[in-house]
Amino acid sequence: MTAFVALAACSRAGGGEAAAPAQDKGPAAEIRLGYFPNVTHAAALIGVDKGLFAKELGGTKLTPQTFNAGPEAVNALLGESLDATFIGSGPAINAFAKSKGEAVRLVAGATSGGAQLVVKPEIASAADLRGKVITAPQLGNTQDVSLKKWLSDQKLGVGAGADQVNVTNTENAQSLDLFKKGDIQGAWAPEPWSSRLVLDAGAKVLLDEKTLWDGGKFPTTVLLVRAEFLAEHPQTVEALIRGHLAATDLALADKSEAKQVVNNALKALTGKSLGEPVLDRAFDNIELTLDPQAGTFPRLAEDAVTAGVAKEAADVAGLADFTLLNKVLTAAGKPPVDSAGLDKK
């Protein structure tokens, strides 16, 4: 049974009537948490490695799982083999839309910024991308949508023709190797991969995605939770958010320690640590924040249509539930985040 069929089956009782809403069952025995081995997932890397999630979760077992891109994590969420995940904004919207607003809730932000279009040095403008091969991590992921939306704005078609841009989807590590070999000419990549392409492979920045957003702020990474898990175990989700805040506060208070923790985690997960210049550049390009920039999500949903990834803009009303986030922030003496109406259906 597919996740979507299963979802439909679970959402209805006999006679076509809606099943009773999930009830609070207290702290969960286990929470399965997804995240990526990217600098844009620094809070997750720190929270896991320093035991900050585990400390807040208490008796709830933390089972971390890593993914290479958002669509993989979405499949795990919708298949109910994952309870929560740090993920890009694009796949978060996609998961909400595919489940008809039922399966997932956005409960916090994690990272703003940290994505760039980097290219071969001889490429000087958007027009020079014609006939070139440019990669994004996975079809429908946040960078894939951003790249295709921007190409559309530049009046550049996506395809294999001489006047088109050949967009391929390749894991970040493979894109680095392909760029070095000359098999691709650029990538729209998250940190640390954009920095690795620039400093380790001689790429240059053609576009920093920050320049496309007011104030340079856009949600690169957010925290998404299964709606059923949130309803049944709000105490566990609140504890997860407290751990997330502790990880973020650590990174903001001691950047040097944060870099070391993230680099050690990346080495453990990928087998290779980052050089200091790459790590420094990557951290300089991101902002760690629990504010998911809710006001950007309607535009992000529209961008997926422009990019050709979605047929129609997803209705994102009801995607967010910041009740627990704002409770945690208030308790810590921090200002609440604005839902920008994203919590209302």
C-alpha positions in Angstrom: 0.0 0.0 0.0 1.4 3.4 -0.9 1.8 6.1 1.8 -1.0 8.1 0.2 -3.4 5.2 0.1 -2.5 4.3 3.7 -3.0 7.9 4.7 -6.4 8.0 3.1 -7.3 4.7 4.8 -6.2 5.9 8.2 -8.1 9.2 7.8 -11.5 7.5 7.3 -13.6 5.1 9.3 -16.4 3.0 7.9 -19.2 4.8 6.2 -16.9 7.5 4.9 -16.9 9.3 8.3 -13.7 10.9 9.5 -11.8 8.9 12.2 -11.6 10.3 15.6 -8.7 12.8 16.0 -5.5 11.6 17.6 -5.4 12.0 21.4 -2.4 13.0 23.6 -0.8 9.8 24.7 2.0 11.4 26.7 5.8 11.2 25.9 6.7 8.8 23.1 8.8 5.7 23.7 10.9 6.7 20.7 11.2 9.5 18.2 12.8 8.8 14.8 14.5 12.0 13.6 15.8 12.8 10.1 18.5 15.2 9.1 21.1 15.7 6.4 24.9 15.8 6.5 25.0 19.5 5.4 26.1 22.6 7.2 22.6 23.9 6.6 21.5 21.2 9.1 24.0 22.5 11.7 21.5 22.6 14.6 20.5 19.0 14.0 24.2 17.9 13.8 25.0 19.7 17.0 21.8 18.6 18.8 22.6 14.9 18.0 26.3 15.0 18.5 26.3 17.0 21.8 23.4 15.0 23.2 21.2 18.1 23.5 18.1 16.4 22.0 18.6 13.3 24.1 18.9 15.4 27.3 15.6 17.1 26.7 13.9 13.9 25.5 14.7 12.2 28.8 13.2 8.7 28.7 12.2 8.9 25.0 14.7 7.1 22.8 16.2 9.2 20.0 16.8 7.3 16.7 18.6 9.6 14.2 18.5 8.9 10.5 20.3 10.7 7.8 19.1 11.5 4.3 20.8 13.1 1.2 17.8 15.2 0.1 14.3 16.2 1.0 12.2 13.9 -1.2 13.7 10.9 0.5 12.8 12.2 3.9 9.3 13.0 2.7 8.8 9.4 1.6 9.9 8.3 5.1 7.5 10.7 6.8 4.5 9.8 4.7 5.4 6.1 5.0 5.4 6.6 8.8 9.0 5.3 9.2 10.1 8.7 10.4 8.5 11.0 13.0 10.2 14.3 12.5 12.9 15.7 10.2 15.0 18.7 9.4 14.2 19.3 5.8 14.1 22.0 3.1 11.1 24.2 2.6 10.3 22.8 -0.8 9.8 19.2 0.2 8.0 20.4 3.4 5.4 22.1 1.2 5.3 19.1 -1.1 4.6 16.7 1.8 1.8 18.9 3.0 0.3 19.2 -0.4 0.5 15.4 -1.3 -1.2 14.5 1.9 -3.9 17.1 1.3 -2.8 19.0 4.4 -3.2 16.0 6.7 0.2 14.3 7.3 2.7 16.9 8.4 3.2 20.1 10.4 5.9 22.7 10.2 6.9 23.3 13.9 10.1 25.3 13.7 12.7 26.9 11.4 16.4 25.9 11.5 18.5 27.8 8.9 18.1 30.8 6.7 20.3 31.2 3.7 23.2 29.0 2.6 22.5 28.2 -1.1 24.3 29.5 -4.1 24.5 28.9 -7.9 28.2 28.3 -8.5 29.6 27.8 -12.0 32.8 27.4 -14.1 34.8 30.7 -14.1 34.1 31.4 -17.8 30.4 31.6 -17.2 29.7 35.3 -16.7 25.9 35.6 -17.0 22.6 33.6 -17.1 22.8 33.6 -20.9 26.1 31.7 -20.7 24.3 28.8 -19.1 22.7 27.8 -22.5 23.9 24.4 -23.5 25.5 23.8 -20.0 24.8 21.1 -17.5 23.8 22.4 -14.0 22.9 20.1 -11.1 20.6 20.3 -8.0 20.6 17.6 -5.3 17.3 15.9 -6.1 14.3 16.4 -8.3 11.8 18.5 -6.4 14.1 19.4 -3.6 14.5 23.0 -2.4 17.5 23.8 -4.6 16.0 22.1 -7.6 12.9 24.3 -7.3 15.0 27.5 -6.8 17.2 26.7 -9.8 14.3 26.0 -12.2 12.3 29.0 -10.9 15.3 31.3 -11.5 16.0 29.9 -14.9 12.3 30.5 -15.8 12.7 34.2 -14.6 15.7 34.4 -16.9 13.7 33.1 -19.9 15.8 30.1 -20.1 14.3 26.7 -20.9 15.2 23.5 -19.2 16.3 20.7 -21.5 19.0 19.2 -23.5 18.8 21.6 -26.5 21.6 24.0 -27.4 19.6 27.0 -26.3 18.4 25.3 -23.1 20.0 24.6 -19.7 20.4 20.9 -19.0 19.3 20.5 -15.3 20.3 17.2 -13.7 19.8 15.8 -10.2 22.8 14.5 -8.5 23.9 14.0 -4.9 26.1 16.8 -3.7 29.2 14.8 -3.3 28.9 13.4 -6.8 28.3 16.9 -8.2 31.6 18.0 -6.7 33.4 15.1 -8.5 31.5 15.7 -11.8 32.4 19.4 -11.6 36.1 18.6 -11.2 36.0 16.3 -14.2 34.3 18.9 -16.3 31.1 16.8 -16.8 28.9 19.5 -15.3 29.4 23.3 -15.4 27.6 24.4 -12.3 25.4 23.5 -9.4 22.7 25.2 -7.2 24.0 23.8 -4.0 23.5 24.1 -0.2 26.3 24.6 2.2 28.9 23.2 2.6 28.8 22.0 -1.0 28.7 25.5 -2.6 31.8 26.4 -0.6 33.5 23.2 -1.5 32.8 23.8 -5.2 34.3 27.3 -4.9 37.3 26.6 -2.7 38.1 23.0 -3.6 37.1 22.9 -7.3 37.6 26.5 -8.6 34.0 27.4 -9.1 32.7 31.0 -8.8 29.4 32.3 -7.5 27.1 33.4 -10.2 24.2 34.0 -7.8 23.7 33.9 -4.1 20.0 33.0 -3.4 20.0 35.6 -0.6 19.8 38.3 -3.3 16.4 37.0 -4.4 14.7 37.5 -1.0 13.8 40.6 1.1 16.4 41.1 3.7 18.3 38.1 2.3 16.2 35.7 4.5 14.6 32.5 3.2 14.1 29.1 4.9 16.7 26.7 3.7 16.0 24.2 6.5 12.9 23.8 8.7 11.7 21.2 11.2 8.8 19.1 10.1 6.8 16.6 12.2 4.2 14.0 11.4 0.8 15.5 12.4 -0.3 12.3 14.1 2.9 12.1 16.1 2.5 15.8 17.1 -1.1 15.2 18.2 -0.2 12.0 20.2 3.1 13.1 21.7 3.2 17.0 22.1 5.5 16.7 25.1 8.0 14.8 23.0 7.9 17.4 20.2 8.2 20.2 22.7 11.3 18.5 24.2 12.7 18.1 20.6 12.2 21.8 20.1 13.9 22.6 23.4 16.9 20.5 22.3 16.9 22.4 18.9 16.9 25.7 20.7 19.8 24.6 22.9 21.8 23.5 19.8 21.1 26.8 18.1 22.0 28.8 21.2 25.3 26.9 21.5 26.2 27.7 17.9 25.4 31.4 18.3 27.3 31.7 21.6 30.4 29.8 20.5 30.8 29.6 16.7 34.2 27.9 17.0 32.8 25.1 19.0 29.9 24.8 16.7 32.1 24.5 13.7 34.2 21.8 15.4 31.1 19.8 16.4 29.6 20.1 12.9 32.9 19.1 11.2 33.3 16.1 13.5 29.7 15.0 12.8 30.2 15.4 9.0 33.3 13.3 9.2 31.5 10.6 11.1 28.6 10.6 8.6 30.4 11.1 5.3 33.9 9.8 6.1 35.5 13.2 5.4 35.8 16.5 7.3 35.8 19.9 5.8 38.9 22.1 5.4 38.9 25.2 7.7 38.4 27.7 4.8 35.4 25.7 3.5 33.9 25.4 7.0 34.4 29.2 7.7 32.8 30.2 4.4 29.9 27.8 4.9 29.1 29.2 8.3 29.4 32.7 7.1 26.7 32.0 4.5 24.0 30.7 6.9 21.9 32.1 9.7 20.8 29.6 12.4 17.3 30.6 13.6 14.2 28.9 14.8 12.1 31.4 12.8 10.9 29.5 9.7 10.2 32.8 7.8 6.5 31.7 7.5 5.7 34.7 5.3 7.8 33.2 2.5 5.8 30.0 2.1 3.1 31.2 -0.2 5.7 32.4 -2.6 7.7 29.2 -2.3 4.5 27.3 -3.2 4.1 29.4 -6.3 7.8 29.0 -7.2 7.3 25.2 -7.5 4.7 25.9 -10.2 6.9 28.3 -12.1 9.7 25.7 -11.8 7.5 23.0 -13.3 7.7 20.9 -10.2 4.1 21.3 -9.3 1.0 21.7 -11.5 -0.6 24.2 -9.1 0.5 26.2 -6.1 -0.1 24.3 -2.9 -2.5 25.8 -0.4 -0.1 26.2 2.6 -2.8 27.4 5.0 -2.6 25.1 8.0 0.9 23.9 7.3 2.3 25.5 10.5 1.7 24.8 14.2 4.0 27.1 16.2 2.2 26.6 19.5 5.0 24.5 21.0 7.7 26.6 19.4 6.4 29.8 20.9 5.9 28.2 24.2 9.6 27.1 24.3 10.8 30.5 23.1 8.7 32.4 25.6 9.9 30.2 28.4 13.5 31.0 27.3 12.8 34.7 27.4 12.9 35.0 23.6 10.3 36.6 21.3 7.7 34.4 19.6 7.8 33.9 15.8 5.2 35.1 13.5 3.0 32.5 11.8 2.0 34.9 9.0 -1.3 33.2 8.9 0.3 29.8 8.0 -1.4 28.2 11.0 -4.9 29.0 9.8 -6.9 26.9 7.4 
